[in-house]
Amino acid sequence: MIRAYSRDLTGGLENVPVLIENGVPKEAFSNFQYVPESVQGPGCDIDPSAVTLPGCSCRAQSCLPDSCPCLRFGQTYDSKGRLNQQQEDGIYSRPVFECNALCACSESCQNRVVQKGVEIRLGVFSTKDRGFGVEALERLPCGRFVCEYAGEVIGSHEARRRQLSQTPLDMNYIIAVQEHSGGDRVTQTFVDPVTVGNVGRFINHSCQPNLVMVLVRVHSLLPRLALFAKRDIERYEELTFDYAGGQNKASSGTHTVPNVDKIPLRKVCHCGASNCTGFLPLDMSVLH
């Protein structure tokens, strides 16, 4: 099905317009503020826009793994800016650091991808039974960066408060990412794009997704939730990712939760995949 698009969801904040399907009323986005990158929300002690990581001293067109500290965990992208398929080390992916604002390398460095923002044509459309969705308006090769999952970065208590305040009719957009950095040390990041976010907020879940989420650090230790094409994606194909995390290790485990009467009801999954679990993922760690 080929849809007609016109208005720009981003208001000119991205490199290319993110188009809205004709027929979708302007009021549908009246309570939504578009931001190309995550912003600091309640309970978050770190400003996502702050530059706190040191820069490399590579005075080159593009950095090399043997000499650049930003690439100490390996070359993340190929010469076309596509994600090199990461090899899993046990059950955790290796860290990804892009060159940042303090780096001496050029803006065209191969290790600058996510920070450039959306560079492909995307369309937001109305689905039959899943609210809005996002489709590719051009063909995307495997490994192509699509967009971030950007929104308010909030603290754990605020995430819990927001999830417990939801009604059965509300959709949950909070993604909780847990990172294990050795021993028992676990770092949590909570991103909520329900009212402040980017195009990633409108990408639906699938139990068999065509996007993968990778945690990428650019200017600070606060990770960006970057979505890449998991395989070749055709023009007009809907974009989806696994809300439970898949390879990105977003937490989907079961935890003991106090006050069980307030646990939100599981919502039915309409992804239609052959391996569909029947329900949308529910991250109980937010309520822990």
Secondary structure, 3 states (H helix, E strand, C coil): CCCCEEEECCCCCCCCCEEEECCCCHHHHCCCEECCCCEECCCCCCCCCCCCCCCCCCCCCCCCCCCCHHHCCCCCECCCCCECCCCCECCECCCCECCCCCCCCCCCCCCCCHHHCCCCCEEEEECCCCCEEEEECCCECCCCEEEECCEEEECHHHHHHHHHCCCCCCCCCCEEEEEECCCCCEEEEEEEEEEEECHHHHCEECCCCCEEEEEEECCCCCCEEEEEECCCECCCCECEECCCCHHHCECCCCCCCCCHHHCCCCCECCCCCCCCCCECCCCHHHHC
